[in-house]
């Protein structure tokens, strides 16, 4: 038995159906924000169980909306579809066309969005679906211009000035980022003027202006390396979440879907040592740790949808067994095949929750052959999350778009590693 084996057996709860989430739902009582993670952006079990918990939060505890690690304009189409009894959430998700399309355009999210439309139609509550991310600079500019031309033509010139400033870069963020190294300010002044003029007006237009401002800042920060661009992005997501809660009004509550590396408290990992902040950390600071529930997810081995490089075709890849000494190896040895861990108070925590252990993180870019020396985040589990969902065997999610069906086996590990 692994040295943590008895501890795991004591705190692990088998996870067989959504009813087994009762104890986690009890833990969510009183929370303003529940952030639910994933160890990859391409795993069926992570999405399916996150769906199940979110459904219960909305249906039984009145949570107001879901905010995801996705683009605002794309998610706005889904939001419109789930609010309309005749809406087509699947078509709205299928329209996602920015790589990685599979991250939100998949059967698992479609199942949830269709449930949310039916729930809204049945209850009349209008629970929403929104994007928190910062990448949609050009799409957000176009959304602003379309709305202003139809509803507030006097404001069109300030938005056109920003749009024309970005035109020479051909909707290529790398071209704009590179230009900021040589042209002071680039389009920053035009973006700020637009944001000042549109702030406080129509919420969707205002949020798109915030996205343009955040994206411009993000692409400028990219050229400096280090944690700056990461922090611009997570602080933008944190601010967007706060704006959404204000927009929904007093008593509103949010569910956030994002990767573990955003959801978990970065101060419990080496992210903090690198100077990075996370949404989970910022939420605890903004709302108070007692009003925030952070839930991580992880698995031991299986398959996943990912790309071998940024922009590469999506593939179904093999996820190797968790490496020796990792959290994944510990739970494989001692936990039920599917399990829920709701962490006890600090004074009662076992060593597994206070020791630092490697914990796997798979991004949209994944190279399985590197798992022996990379793809893991040193983590103090009990400080990084409040609860954890575990799956020993996982499988790839089901994209709405075409996916290569050949399974890419890991390459041979380099000798000596």
Rosetta blueprint (number, residue, H / E / L):
1 X L
2 X L
3 X L
4 X L
5 X H
6 X H
7 X H
8 X H
9 X H
10 X H
11 X H
12 X L
13 X E
14 X E
15 X L
16 X L
17 X L
18 X H
19 X H
20 X H
21 X H
22 X H
23 X H
24 X H
25 X H
26 X H
27 X H
28 X H
29 X L
30 X L
31 X L
32 X L
33 X E
34 X E
35 X E
36 X E
37 X L
38 X L
39 X L
40 X L
41 X L
42 X L
43 X E
44 X H
45 X H
46 X H
47 X H
48 X H
49 X H
50 X H
51 X H
52 X H
53 X H
54 X H
55 X H
56 X H
57 X H
58 X H
59 X H
60 X H
61 X H
62 X L
63 X L
64 X L
65 X E
66 X E
67 X E
68 X E
69 X L
70 X L
71 X L
72 X H
73 X H
74 X H
75 X H
76 X H
77 X H
78 X H
79 X H
80 X H
81 X H
82 X H
83 X H
84 X L
85 X L
86 X L
87 X L
88 X L
89 X H
90 X H
91 X H
92 X H
93 X H
94 X H
95 X L
96 X L
97 X L
98 X L
99 X L
100 X L
101 X H
102 X H
103 X H
104 X L
105 X L
106 X E
107 X H
108 X H
109 X H
110 X H
111 X H
112 X H
113 X H
114 X H
115 X H
116 X H
117 X H
118 X H
119 X H
120 X H
121 X H
122 X H
123 X H
124 X L
125 X L
126 X L
127 X L
128 X E
129 X E
130 X E
131 X E
132 X L
133 X L
134 X L
135 X L
136 X L
137 X H
138 X H
139 X H
140 X H
141 X H
142 X H
143 X H
144 X H
145 X H
146 X H
147 X H
148 X H
149 X H
150 X H
151 X H
152 X L
153 X H
154 X H
155 X H
156 X H
157 X H
158 X H
159 X H
160 X H
161 X H
162 X H
163 X H
164 X H
165 X H
166 X H
167 X H
168 X L
169 X L
170 X L
171 X L
172 X L
173 X H
174 X H
175 X H
176 X H
177 X H
178 X H
179 X H
180 X L
181 X L
182 X L
183 X L
184 X L
185 X L
186 X L
187 X L
188 X H
189 X H
190 X H
191 X H
192 X H
193 X H
194 X H
195 X H
196 X H
197 X H
198 X H
199 X L
200 X L
201 X L
202 X L
203 X H
204 X H
205 X H
206 X H
207 X H
208 X H
209 X H
210 X H
211 X H
212 X H
213 X H
214 X H
215 X H
216 X H
217 X H
218 X H
219 X H
220 X H
221 X H
222 X H
223 X L
224 X L
225 X L
226 X L
227 X L
228 X H
229 X H
230 X H
231 X H
232 X H
233 X H
234 X H
235 X H
236 X H
237 X H
238 X H
239 X H
240 X H
241 X H
242 X H
243 X H
244 X H
245 X H
246 X H
247 X H
248 X H
249 X L
250 X L
251 X L
252 X L
253 X L
254 X E
255 X E
256 X E
257 X E
258 X L
259 X L
260 X H
261 X H
262 X H
263 X H
264 X L
265 X L
266 X H
267 X H
268 X H
269 X E
270 X H
271 X H
272 X H
273 X H
274 X L
275 X L
276 X L
277 X L
278 X L
279 X H
280 X H
281 X H
282 X H
283 X H
284 X H
285 X H
286 X H
287 X H
288 X L
289 X H
290 X H
291 X H
292 X E
293 X E
294 X E
295 X E
296 X E
297 X E
298 X E
299 X E
300 X E
301 X E
302 X E
303 X E
304 X E
305 X E
306 X E
307 X E
308 X L
309 X L
310 X L
311 X L
312 X L
313 X L
314 X L
315 X E
316 X E
317 X E
318 X E
319 X E
320 X L
321 X L
322 X L
323 X L
324 X L
325 X L
326 X L
327 X H
328 X H
329 X H
330 X H
331 X H
332 X H
333 X H
334 X H
335 X L
336 X L
337 X L
338 X E
339 X E
340 X E
341 X E
342 X E
343 X L
344 X L
345 X L
346 X H
347 X H
348 X H
349 X L
350 X L
351 X H
352 X H
353 X H
354 X H
355 X L
356 X E
357 X E
358 X E
359 X E
360 X E
361 X L
362 X L
363 X L
364 X L
365 X E
366 X L
367 X L
368 X H
369 X H
370 X H
371 X L
372 X L
373 X L
374 X L
375 X L
376 X E
377 X E
378 X E
379 X E
380 X E
381 X H
382 X H
383 X H
384 X H
385 X L
386 X L
387 X E
388 X E
389 X E
390 X E
391 X E
392 X E
393 X E
394 X E
395 X L
396 X E
397 X L
398 X L
399 X E
400 X L
401 X L
402 X L
403 X L
404 X E
405 X E
406 X E
407 X E
408 X E
409 X L
410 X L
411 X L
412 X L
413 X L
414 X L
415 X L
416 X L
417 X L
